[in-house]
Amino acid sequence: MALKLYPIGIQTFERIRKEDKLYIDKTEYIYRMAHTSGTYFFLGRPRRFGKSLLVTTMQSYFEGKKELFKGLAIEKLEKEWTEYPVLHFDMSGGKHMDKEQQEEYLDYRLQEEEKKWGVTKPVKGANNRLIDLINTAYEKSGKQVVVLIDEYDAPMLDVVHEKEQLDMLRNMMRNFYSPLKYSEAKLRFVFLTGITKFSQVSIFSELNNIINISMNDEYAGICGITKEELLTQMSEDIDELAKSQELTREETIAELKENYDGYHFSAKSPDVYNPFSLLNCFSTREFGAYWFSSGTPTYLIKMMRKFKVMPTNISKMYAKSSAFDAPTENMTAITPLLYQSGYLTIKGYDKFSKLYTLDLPNKEIKVGLFESLLPNYLEGMFAQNGDVAIAQMSVLIRQDNMDGALQLLQTFLGTVPYCNVTNYEGHYQQMLYIIFSLLTGYVVDVEVHTPKGRLDIVMLTHTRLYIIELKLNKNAQAALQQINLKNYAQRFALCGKPVSKVGINFDSTTGNIEDWVIEE
């Protein structure tokens, strides 16, 4: 049996089904949601996680297109297949816009729907036009209206760090969404997707009955590909990838898990794989960083700078339940935004304290995020061959040649133009932490406690444990002396691998390694 083609870049359910491309069945979730007592629903998920496909699947379902659902779970569940009028607004095209451009975009989206329903003389005002659309669809069909809004927050995300611009766009979108409350009696179902929540947007500030399913156990697998779906609906794909990579099936599953798994969207969530990366991996039959290389949102990097996020603090973060419901523009910590954007995920939950443990989901995110952060620690002038140098360092360290790796790093740092004097040892610790973390497959930690003090960096490779002490404007021998005087190595006597002690001294005037010493 031939494998189905992958719907790379295709987010329309009807097209996927008509072209017989691979579709991971999520229709049971849709039936469940459509048959609860709620009317208004919101789902937050990271970009490229299948939100748009979910919305178009809902559109086909509510439009009563039964033939598209043949063989899917909902075919056996739904008995009536009522055809409802559907208004579908995709806001993902409204990014990086000022007020005038946003007004034009809303006008364009409204015109599309008005043409479908024969509105030839639209009234003034986006909100009034939406009211008229709902009324017209309701009167012409004789049925309540379904409103689907995809990426509702797209116009506001890229200006979240600019208060004046954010206030202006938020008020505009608040005005547009306000009819959703006003027209409640004529609405059968309202569903919004996005990445995060903004306060004072009417759907959240005025509707007190909206159901946020973003962290609901029942809907944790509604987007993305669960472990069960991977092993059943994509079993043949795994075998073909294994054959291409000359790996066993078990080795291939382990690689897929290391690179793309690890997402959890509720306290009792199943394992969820990144769908964009997984499908691209199966399509190209290569393990690549597909989701991350498709673009790191500008708003996220700017917010990380605003909150002065230290790379060493990104892993193992904690958040109370209430933090996830805080409006994005009023956040006092970046943790919820990192989670909502897909750069952190739930790794544990304590139901008594309602405290979530968050961490990086997988290898793809860890490497991609640190590559994005590294330029900030090289004064924004990360040389183009930086990734090559780090890859070469990885080879040398794998060969137990730390001396050669540090020589390469010293040469590389010498190619980076250096403007500002940094007289802070922690700056270099963060930079080395990022670089060593990019040496994939190694465990790296900082500020490791020992009985006699804290060690700057510890790195565990496949063959050896490195304990690394840093100095600034002193000498490497002083760093090594501290390791020996405080007997840091004793802390790791039972690690089962040879221990190497490394002292590194940086020169703040050049921003480079001045000297180093290694003791086995």
C-alpha positions as CSV (number, residue, x, y, z in Angstrom):
1,M,0.0,0.0,0.0
2,A,1.5,3.4,-1.1
3,L,2.0,6.0,1.6
4,K,-0.3,9.0,1.3
5,L,1.2,12.4,0.4
6,Y,1.9,14.8,3.2
7,P,-0.1,18.0,3.4
8,I,2.9,20.2,3.8
9,G,1.7,23.8,3.8
10,I,-1.9,22.8,3.3
11,Q,-4.3,23.9,6.0
12,T,-7.6,23.3,4.3
13,F,-9.4,20.1,5.4
14,E,-11.6,19.9,2.3
15,R,-8.6,20.0,0.0
16,I,-6.7,17.4,2.0
17,R,-9.6,15.0,1.9
18,K,-10.4,15.6,-1.8
19,E,-6.7,15.1,-2.7
20,D,-6.5,12.1,-0.5
21,K,-3.5,13.4,1.5
22,L,-2.6,12.2,5.0
23,Y,-5.0,13.4,7.7
24,I,-4.6,12.6,11.4
25,D,-8.2,12.2,12.6
26,K,-9.2,14.9,15.1
27,T,-12.9,14.8,14.4
28,E,-13.9,13.1,17.7
29,Y,-12.7,16.3,19.5
30,I,-14.9,18.5,17.2
31,Y,-18.0,16.4,17.8
32,R,-17.4,16.4,21.6
33,M,-17.0,20.2,21.6
34,A,-20.0,20.8,19.3
35,H,-22.3,18.7,21.6
36,T,-21.5,20.3,24.9
37,S,-23.6,23.0,26.6
38,G,-21.1,25.7,25.6
39,T,-21.3,28.1,22.7
40,Y,-18.0,30.1,22.9
41,F,-14.6,28.3,22.9
42,F,-11.0,29.5,22.7
43,L,-7.9,27.3,22.0
44,G,-4.4,28.6,22.3
45,R,-1.6,26.6,20.7
46,P,1.9,27.5,19.2
47,R,2.2,28.5,15.6
48,R,2.2,25.7,13.0
49,F,0.5,23.3,15.3
50,G,-2.6,22.6,13.2
51,K,-4.9,25.3,14.5
52,S,-5.9,26.4,11.0
53,L,-6.5,22.9,9.8
54,L,-8.7,22.3,12.9
55,V,-10.8,25.5,12.0
56,T,-11.3,24.4,8.4
57,T,-12.3,20.9,9.6
58,M,-14.9,22.6,11.8
59,Q,-16.1,24.6,8.9
60,S,-16.6,21.6,6.7
61,Y,-18.4,19.8,9.6
62,F,-20.8,22.7,10.3
63,E,-21.5,23.1,6.6
64,G,-22.7,19.6,6.6
65,K,-20.2,18.2,4.1
66,K,-20.7,14.6,5.3
67,E,-18.9,13.1,2.3
68,L,-15.6,14.6,3.4
69,F,-15.7,12.7,6.7
70,K,-16.0,9.2,5.3
71,G,-14.0,6.8,7.4
72,L,-13.3,9.3,10.2
73,A,-14.5,9.0,13.8
74,I,-17.2,11.6,13.5
75,E,-18.9,9.7,10.7
76,K,-20.2,7.2,13.3
77,L,-20.9,9.8,16.0
78,E,-22.9,12.3,14.1
79,K,-26.5,11.3,13.1
80,E,-28.0,14.6,11.9
81,W,-25.4,16.5,9.8
82,T,-27.2,19.8,10.1
83,E,-26.0,22.4,7.7
84,Y,-25.3,25.8,9.4
85,P,-24.3,29.1,8.0
86,V,-20.5,29.6,8.7
87,L,-18.6,32.8,8.9
88,H,-14.8,32.2,8.8
89,F,-12.2,34.9,9.5
90,D,-8.5,34.1,9.2
91,M,-6.5,36.9,10.9
92,S,-3.1,35.5,10.2
93,G,-2.7,37.9,7.3
94,G,-3.0,40.9,9.6
95,K,0.6,41.0,10.9
96,H,3.1,43.9,11.1
97,M,0.3,46.4,10.3
98,D,-0.5,50.0,11.4
99,K,-4.0,51.3,12.0
100,E,-4.8,52.1,8.3
101,Q,-3.5,48.8,7.1
102,Q,-5.4,46.9,9.7
103,E,-8.6,48.6,8.7
104,E,-8.0,47.7,5.1
105,Y,-7.4,44.1,6.1
106,L,-10.6,43.9,8.1
107,D,-12.4,45.4,5.2
108,Y,-11.0,42.8,2.9
109,R,-12.0,39.9,5.2
110,L,-15.5,41.3,5.6
111,Q,-16.0,41.8,1.9
112,E,-15.2,38.1,1.3
113,E,-18.0,37.0,3.6
114,E,-20.4,39.7,2.4
115,K,-20.1,38.4,-1.2
116,K,-21.1,34.9,0.0
117,W,-24.2,36.2,1.6
118,G,-25.2,38.8,-0.9
119,V,-24.5,41.9,1.1
120,T,-24.1,44.5,-1.6
121,K,-24.3,47.7,0.4
122,P,-22.4,47.2,3.6
123,V,-22.9,49.7,6.5
124,K,-20.0,51.7,8.0
125,G,-17.9,50.2,10.8
126,A,-16.3,46.8,11.0
127,N,-18.4,45.8,14.0
128,N,-21.7,46.9,12.4
129,R,-20.8,45.0,9.3
130,L,-20.2,41.9,11.3
131,I,-23.6,42.3,13.0
132,D,-25.2,42.7,9.6
133,L,-23.4,39.5,8.3
134,I,-24.6,37.5,11.3
135,N,-28.2,38.8,10.8
136,T,-28.2,38.2,7.1
137,A,-26.8,34.6,7.4
138,Y,-29.3,33.9,10.2
139,E,-32.3,35.2,8.2
140,K,-31.4,33.6,4.9
141,S,-30.6,30.2,6.3
142,G,-33.1,30.1,9.1
143,K,-30.5,28.6,11.3
144,Q,-28.1,29.9,14.0
145,V,-24.7,31.0,12.7
146,V,-21.3,29.5,13.3
147,V,-18.4,32.0,13.6
148,L,-14.8,30.7,13.3
149,I,-11.9,33.1,13.9
150,D,-8.4,31.8,13.3
151,E,-5.4,33.4,14.8
152,Y,-7.5,36.1,16.5
153,D,-4.4,37.7,18.1
154,A,-2.2,37.9,15.0
155,P,-2.6,41.7,14.6
156,M,-1.5,42.4,18.2
157,L,1.3,39.9,18.7
158,D,4.0,41.8,16.9
159,V,3.4,45.0,18.7
160,V,3.0,43.5,22.2
161,H,6.2,45.4,23.3
162,E,4.9,48.7,21.9
163,K,2.2,50.0,24.3
164,E,0.8,52.8,22.1
165,Q,0.6,50.7,19.0
166,L,-0.8,47.7,21.0
167,D,-3.5,49.8,22.6
168,M,-4.6,51.2,19.2
169,L,-4.8,47.8,17.5
170,R,-6.3,46.1,20.5
171,N,-9.1,48.7,20.6
172,M,-9.7,48.2,16.9
173,M,-10.0,44.4,17.3
174,R,-12.1,44.8,20.4
175,N,-14.6,46.8,18.4
176,F,-14.6,44.2,15.6
177,Y,-15.2,41.2,18.0
178,S,-17.8,43.0,20.1
179,P,-20.8,41.7,18.1
180,L,-20.1,38.2,19.2
181,K,-21.7,39.0,22.5
182,Y,-24.4,41.3,21.1
183,S,-25.5,38.5,18.7
184,E,-25.5,35.7,21.2
185,A,-29.1,34.5,20.5
186,K,-28.3,34.0,16.8
187,L,-25.1,32.1,17.3
188,R,-24.8,28.3,17.3
189,F,-21.1,28.0,17.9
190,V,-18.1,30.4,18.2
191,F,-14.5,29.2,18.1
192,L,-11.4,31.3,18.3
193,T,-7.7,30.2,18.0
194,G,-4.6,32.1,18.9
195,I,-1.3,31.9,20.7
196,T,-2.1,33.9,23.8
197,K,-4.8,36.0,25.6
198,F,-5.1,39.8,25.4
199,S,-7.2,41.6,28.0
200,Q,-9.8,44.2,27.0
201,V,-10.5,42.3,23.8
202,S,-14.3,41.9,23.9
203,I,-14.3,38.1,23.5
204,F,-12.4,37.8,26.8
205,S,-13.4,41.0,28.8
206,E,-17.1,40.9,28.0
207,L,-18.0,37.3,27.5
208,N,-18.1,35.6,30.9
209,N,-19.1,32.3,29.4
210,I,-16.3,31.6,27.0
211,I,-14.7,28.2,27.6
212,N,-10.9,28.2,27.3
213,I,-9.9,24.6,26.4
214,S,-6.2,25.4,26.0
215,M,-5.2,23.5,29.1
216,N,-8.1,21.2,29.4
217,D,-7.1,17.5,29.8
218,E,-10.0,16.4,27.5
219,Y,-8.7,18.5,24.6
220,A,-4.9,18.2,25.2
221,G,-4.4,16.2,22.0
222,I,-6.7,18.3,19.7
223,C,-3.7,19.8,17.8
224,G,-0.4,18.2,17.1
225,I,0.2,14.4,16.8
226,T,0.0,12.2,19.8
227,K,2.3,9.3,20.5
228,E,-0.7,6.9,19.9
229,E,-1.5,8.6,16.6
230,L,2.1,8.4,15.5
231,L,2.5,4.7,16.2
232,T,-0.9,3.7,14.7
233,Q,-1.8,6.1,11.9
234,M,1.8,6.7,10.8
235,S,3.3,3.3,11.4
236,E,4.2,2.7,7.8
237,D,5.8,6.2,7.6
238,I,8.1,5.3,10.5
239,D,9.2,2.1,8.7
240,E,10.0,4.1,5.5
241,L,12.0,6.6,7.5
242,A,13.9,3.9,9.3
243,K,14.8,2.2,6.0
244,S,16.0,5.6,4.6
245,Q,18.1,6.4,7.6
246,E,19.4,2.8,7.9
247,L,18.0,2.5,11.5
248,T,15.8,0.0,13.2
249,R,12.2,0.9,13.8
250,E,13.0,1.3,17.6
251,E,15.9,3.6,16.9
252,T,13.8,5.7,14.5
253,I,11.1,6.1,17.1
254,A,13.7,7.2,19.6
255,E,15.1,9.8,17.2
256,L,11.6,11.1,16.5
257,K,10.9,11.4,20.2
258,E,14.2,13.1,21.0
259,N,13.7,15.7,18.2
260,Y,10.0,16.4,18.0
261,D,8.1,14.9,21.0
262,G,7.8,16.3,24.6
263,Y,4.9,18.6,24.3
264,H,2.2,18.5,27.0
265,F,-0.7,21.0,27.0
266,S,-2.4,20.1,30.3
267,A,-1.6,18.4,33.6
268,K,-2.6,15.0,32.2
269,S,-1.8,15.5,28.6
270,P,-0.6,12.7,26.4
271,D,2.8,13.0,24.7
272,V,2.3,15.3,21.7
273,Y,4.7,15.6,18.7
274,N,5.2,18.8,16.7
275,P,3.1,18.1,13.6
276,F,5.0,20.5,11.3
277,S,8.4,19.0,12.1
278,L,7.1,15.5,12.1
279,L,5.5,15.7,8.6
280,N,8.5,17.5,7.2
281,C,10.8,14.8,8.6
282,F,8.7,12.1,7.0
283,S,8.6,14.0,3.7
284,T,12.3,14.7,3.4
285,R,13.3,11.6,5.4
286,E,15.9,13.7,7.3
287,F,15.9,14.7,11.0
288,G,16.0,18.5,10.7
289,A,14.9,21.6,12.7
290,Y,11.9,22.3,10.6
291,W,9.6,24.1,13.0
292,F,12.3,26.4,14.5
293,S,13.8,27.2,11.1
294,S,10.4,28.3,9.8
295,G,10.8,31.5,11.9
296,T,11.2,32.7,15.5
297,P,8.5,35.3,16.2
298,T,9.9,38.8,16.6
299,Y,7.6,39.5,19.5
300,L,9.1,36.6,21.5
301,I,12.8,37.7,21.2
302,K,11.8,41.2,22.1
303,M,9.9,40.1,25.1
304,M,12.8,37.9,26.2
305,R,15.0,41.0,26.0
306,K,12.4,43.0,27.9
307,F,12.4,40.5,30.8
308,K,16.2,40.0,30.6
309,V,15.9,36.3,30.2
310,M,19.1,34.4,31.0
311,P,19.6,31.3,28.9
312,T,20.6,29.3,32.0
313,N,17.1,30.1,33.5
314,I,15.1,28.9,30.5
315,S,15.0,25.2,31.5
316,K,13.2,24.0,34.6
317,M,10.9,27.0,35.1
318,Y,7.9,27.1,37.4
319,A,4.5,28.7,37.1
320,K,1.2,28.8,39.1
321,S,-2.0,27.9,37.3
322,S,-3.1,31.5,37.5
323,A,-0.1,32.7,35.5
324,F,-1.3,31.1,32.3
325,D,-4.5,33.0,32.4
326,A,-2.8,36.4,32.8
327,P,-3.2,38.8,29.9
328,T,-0.1,38.9,27.7
329,E,0.4,42.6,27.9
330,N,0.2,42.5,31.7
331,M,2.5,39.6,32.3
332,T,5.1,40.0,35.1
333,A,7.1,37.1,33.9
334,I,7.9,35.6,30.5
335,T,7.3,32.0,31.5
336,P,3.6,31.8,30.3
337,L,4.5,33.3,27.0
338,L,7.4,30.9,26.4
339,Y,4.9,28.1,27.1
340,Q,2.2,29.5,24.9
341,S,4.7,30.0,22.0
342,G,5.9,26.4,22.2
343,Y,9.4,27.0,23.6
344,L,8.5,25.6,27.0
345,T,6.1,22.8,27.8
346,I,4.6,21.1,30.8
347,K,6.8,18.5,32.4
348,G,5.1,18.1,35.7
349,Y,2.2,19.4,37.8
350,D,1.6,19.4,41.6
351,K,-2.2,19.4,42.1
352,F,-2.0,20.6,45.7
353,S,0.1,23.7,45.1
354,K,-1.2,24.0,41.5
355,L,2.4,24.5,40.4
356,Y,3.5,23.6,36.9
357,T,7.1,22.5,36.1
358,L,8.0,23.7,32.6
359,D,11.0,22.8,30.5
360,L,12.2,22.7,26.9
361,P,10.2,20.1,25.0
362,N,12.9,18.5,22.8
363,K,16.2,18.7,21.0
364,E,14.9,20.8,18.1
365,I,13.7,23.6,20.4
366,K,16.7,23.6,22.6
367,V,19.2,23.9,19.8
368,G,17.0,26.4,17.8
369,L,16.3,28.6,20.8
370,F,19.9,28.8,21.9
371,E,21.0,29.6,18.3
372,S,18.6,32.5,18.4
373,L,19.9,33.7,21.8
374,L,23.6,33.4,21.0
375,P,23.8,36.6,18.9
376,N,22.8,38.5,22.0
377,Y,25.9,37.3,23.8
378,L,28.1,38.1,20.8
379,E,26.8,41.7,20.6
380,G,24.4,40.9,17.8
381,M,27.2,40.1,15.4
382,F,27.2,36.3,15.3
383,A,29.4,35.3,12.4
384,Q,27.8,33.3,9.6
385,N,30.1,30.4,10.2
386,G,29.2,30.2,13.9
387,D,27.1,27.1,13.5
388,V,30.0,25.4,11.6
389,A,32.5,26.3,14.3
390,I,30.1,24.8,17.0
391,A,29.7,21.7,14.9
392,Q,33.4,21.3,14.6
393,M,33.7,21.8,18.4
394,S,31.2,19.0,18.9
395,V,33.4,16.7,16.9
396,L,36.5,17.6,18.8
397,I,34.8,17.2,22.2
398,R,33.4,13.9,21.1
399,Q,37.0,12.8,20.5
400,D,37.9,14.0,24.0
401,N,39.9,16.9,22.5
402,M,38.8,19.8,24.7
403,D,42.1,21.6,24.0
404,G,41.4,21.6,20.2
405,A,37.7,22.7,20.9
406,L,38.8,25.7,22.9
407,Q,41.4,26.7,20.3
408,L,38.6,26.6,17.7
409,L,36.4,28.7,20.0
410,Q,39.1,31.2,20.6
411,T,39.6,31.6,16.8
412,F,35.9,31.9,16.2
413,L,35.4,34.5,18.9
414,G,38.3,36.4,17.3
415,T,36.2,36.7,14.1
416,V,33.3,38.4,15.9
417,P,33.5,42.2,16.0
418,Y,33.5,43.3,19.6
419,C,32.3,46.7,20.6
420,N,31.3,46.9,24.3
421,V,33.5,46.0,27.2
422,T,31.7,43.4,29.4
423,N,33.2,43.3,32.9
424,Y,30.7,40.7,34.1
425,E,31.8,37.1,34.5
426,G,28.3,35.9,34.2
427,H,28.1,37.2,30.7
428,Y,30.8,34.7,29.6
429,Q,29.2,32.0,31.6
430,Q,25.9,32.5,29.7
431,M,27.7,32.6,26.4
432,L,29.6,29.3,27.1
433,Y,26.4,27.7,28.4
434,I,24.6,28.4,25.1
435,I,27.6,27.2,23.0
436,F,28.1,24.0,25.0
437,S,24.3,23.4,24.9
438,L,24.5,23.6,21.1
439,L,26.9,20.7,21.2
440,T,23.9,18.4,21.0
441,G,23.7,15.3,23.0
442,Y,25.6,16.7,26.0
443,V,24.1,17.5,29.4
444,V,25.2,21.0,30.5
445,D,24.5,22.7,33.8
446,V,25.7,25.9,35.5
447,E,26.1,27.1,39.1
448,V,26.3,23.4,40.3
449,H,26.5,23.2,44.1
450,T,29.3,21.2,45.7
451,P,30.1,20.9,49.4
452,K,32.6,23.8,49.2
453,G,31.1,26.1,46.7
454,R,29.4,26.5,43.3
455,L,31.0,25.3,40.0
456,D,30.5,27.5,37.0
457,I,29.8,24.9,34.3
458,V,29.5,21.1,34.3
459,M,29.3,19.2,31.0
460,L,28.6,15.5,30.7
461,T,29.5,14.0,27.3
462,H,29.2,10.3,26.2
463,T,32.7,9.6,27.4
464,R,33.7,12.2,30.0
465,L,32.6,14.7,32.6
466,Y,34.1,18.2,32.4
467,I,34.1,20.6,35.4
468,I,34.8,24.1,34.2
469,E,35.6,27.2,36.2
470,L,35.8,30.7,34.6
471,K,37.8,33.8,35.5
472,L,37.7,37.3,34.1
473,N,40.8,39.4,33.6
474,K,42.9,37.0,35.8
475,N,44.4,33.8,34.5
476,A,43.4,30.2,33.8
477,Q,45.7,28.8,36.4
478,A,43.7,30.7,39.1
479,A,40.5,29.0,37.9
480,L,42.1,25.6,38.0
481,Q,43.5,26.3,41.4
482,Q,40.0,27.1,42.7
483,I,38.8,23.7,41.3
484,N,41.6,21.9,43.2
485,L,41.5,23.9,46.4
486,K,37.7,23.4,46.8
487,N,38.0,19.8,45.6
488,Y,35.1,20.2,43.1
489,A,36.0,16.9,41.5
490,Q,35.1,15.0,44.6
491,R,31.4,15.9,44.1
492,F,31.4,13.8,40.9
493,A,33.5,10.9,42.1
494,L,30.7,8.4,41.5
495,C,29.7,9.6,38.0
496,G,31.3,6.6,36.4
497,K,33.3,8.6,33.8
498,P,36.7,10.2,33.7
499,V,36.7,13.8,35.0
500,S,38.6,16.6,33.3
501,K,39.2,19.9,35.1
502,V,39.2,23.0,32.9
503,G,40.1,26.5,33.9
504,I,39.3,29.3,31.4
505,N,40.2,33.0,31.6
506,F,38.4,35.7,29.5
507,D,39.8,39.1,28.7
508,S,37.0,41.8,28.9
509,T,38.8,44.1,26.5
510,T,38.6,41.7,23.7
511,G,35.6,39.6,24.7
512,N,37.7,36.5,24.0
513,I,39.4,33.6,25.8
514,E,42.8,34.8,27.0
515,D,44.1,31.4,28.2
516,W,43.0,28.0,29.5
517,V,44.4,25.0,31.2
518,I,43.1,21.4,31.3
519,E,44.0,18.8,33.9
520,E,42.9,15.2,33.6
